[in-house]
Amino acid sequence: MNAKSRPKINIHGHLLLDPARKGDLPTRIKRWEEWNVRYFCCSCASSRPSSRLPGVFENHHFLAAKKEYGDILIGFAGINMHPDHLDGAADVERYREQGFRGLKAYGNALPYSHDAYFPIWETAERLKMPILFHTGAFGGVDWDHLELDRYHNACAMNCLPLHLDRIAHNFPRLNMIAAHMGGYWASDVLFMTRYFKTVFADWTGGSAGKTHIRLLLSALLPHPGLETDMDDPEQNLALQSLPQFCFGTDNPEPDRWVGPSEMILDRLHATEEIKKRFYYNNAARMLGMEEVA
Ligand SMILES: [Zn+2]
């Protein structure tokens, strides 16, 4: 099947406050439909900024858009993760009642596996809300906001993907998505997507640019010094993790991500079954929706 026409769920997208950056929402939805994106999971910023302001929709912006544009939009509520304004079980319950289907973890001042966050993870597990975790890094020093940067304490150490291992052990039915494939810590994500059926990943990031695609392939391709039968999962180890990967775009539109995704999947000899899981069925399963045949 041609990659453009495959049914898709975008597990990781954002709506932007400034429409000049990507076009207004009706225009964007038309573009998604051209790429057969049936659902767009919108990761929202939390109501209390806990890192640099990315200029994306906060929870309340999303709820207003959802009223107008309906089914295609699926909300992942941004959770407040700073100890000064930390969300708890009641907040997660409220997000679910408002219609959010998942949560977005970003800008955490404490490590993801810290006990302080356990009431959030426990409630999400109980309410069957998958959580998309920003994993990898937050970039360099924010020189324009040094004091704020220190206060937010959002650093790579706190969002290392390996923190998801402790969460997976404690909340074994909680579905999690390691966004950006953990960045430079991709091997942690490959280990967890192999061992935990509840840990998923997307490989968004770097605006789908050349540097990012090279980093992904360096982590996913087999050792260049060894002969590899690419169809044997015991030799081409990526095949043991790929079944847990999901299609996402982060900020770019699907036209930027379908081509590179397809190239990576083909390079790694992904089967038809893996592709269906990637573009649609993994996300559908996490969200309790019907899968495509
Ligand atoms: Zn994102």
Boltz pocket constraint, residues with backbone or C-beta under 6 A from the ligand:
constraints:
  - pocket:
      binder: B
      contacts: [[A, 12], [A, 13], [A, 14], [A, 43], [A, 250], [A, 251]]
      max_distance: 6.0
